[in-house]
Amino acid sequence: MTTPFRLFYLPYLPLKQDLDNVGSEALIILSMCSLRSKSIAVSYRGPSKDVRLTLDFGLGDRLEDSDEYYTNVLLVVKKGFPMGHNTLETVRIGSFERVSVRMEFLYVKGDKRGLITYWEDPVTGVAAIGDYGREIFNRDIYEVCIGEKQTNDDHRRAAEWFLKSQKSVQSLHCDFKPKIDNDLDFILENFNYTENLSLHVKALEHYSPVRLPNFQIDNLSIIYSFWIKQEHLLTMDCKYIGLQDSTLSSRDFNVFLKHWMNGGCFQLKECCVDVPGLDYQIVLDGVEFIKRGDDVERVFVDEDRIPHTIRGGFDVKRSNVTATVVNQSGDEFWMIVW
């Protein structure tokens, strides 16, 4: 098998200390040079495998090593074949023995190159590079991202791959426009996410989930949350809750606040929700609280480790735990648990 990766076309295999310094992108390229180099990459243990794998279906169609602060593109899937593809180098990815590849610029502006793989069917390609990444790095995919469907069964096929390859994923991110209500229900029911759920999905106007989604997670972020009702809110047991475009009312958050004071949403650290016409008098109705003046300043560090200076607010208690409903202008309910 020929290799397009001249850097690794060496008479001697690299030592462990060399692999420690090459990083995740070079390690996955090395694995494609030959069966022997793949065996070396799979058996290697060291910092170049300290990755958090993200697999994107329909959102760039790629495998990434990424977190909140950086993204390192490992493999990209493109549909079809470029002009002159018969002259492209080929590699083996899983059971696919002759996958056409070449190094290309990843972005229109910039000098960052990445390894592009070419497939007749993008979903097949993304599933293949997902399994390949799991094999090389000896770990499951951390985050699955679901984007627009190119064909009607794309989401179903992505779910089938997921259920076959791993039982759960720590983080699920969705950004697509559903054509029917079932599109979002299907994703929420078939992907077992355990820590994070991020929905940038504008559901249809009268959408209501058929089954109650899993809101027993660390982080919940919903951009178009107009379908979230009080019964959904009261099932949330998250550290961080962020809901935009909400139709929840001040009375809903009066119920939520009492729910928290009675032991509900036990692990909550921060809750930030758009509430049209927010009325603190209604929110605090029947709630025992201490009003802090604006001369009282406290610093809250959010999940991104960004400090926020909080002035004043309404302090409420649950046993020995204090929470502050931040008194601010605008239509936003912001609650912090210290």
Secondary structure, DSSP 8 states (H G I E B T S, - for coil): ---S-GGG--SS---HHHHHHHHHHHHHHHHTS-HHHHHHHHH--SGGG---EEEEESSSSEEEEE-SS-EEEEEEEEES--TTGGGSEEEEETTEEEEEEEEEESSSSS--EEEEEEESSHHHHHHHHHHHHHHHHTS--SEEEE---SSTTHHHHHHHHHHHH-S-EEEEEE----SSTHHHHHHHHH--EEEEEEE-----TT---SS-----SSEEEESS-TT--HHHHTT---SEEEE-S----HHHHHHHHHHHHTT-STT--EEEEE-TT--HHHHTTT---EEEEEEEEEEEE-TTS-EEEEEEEEEEEETTEEEEE---SSSEEEEEE-
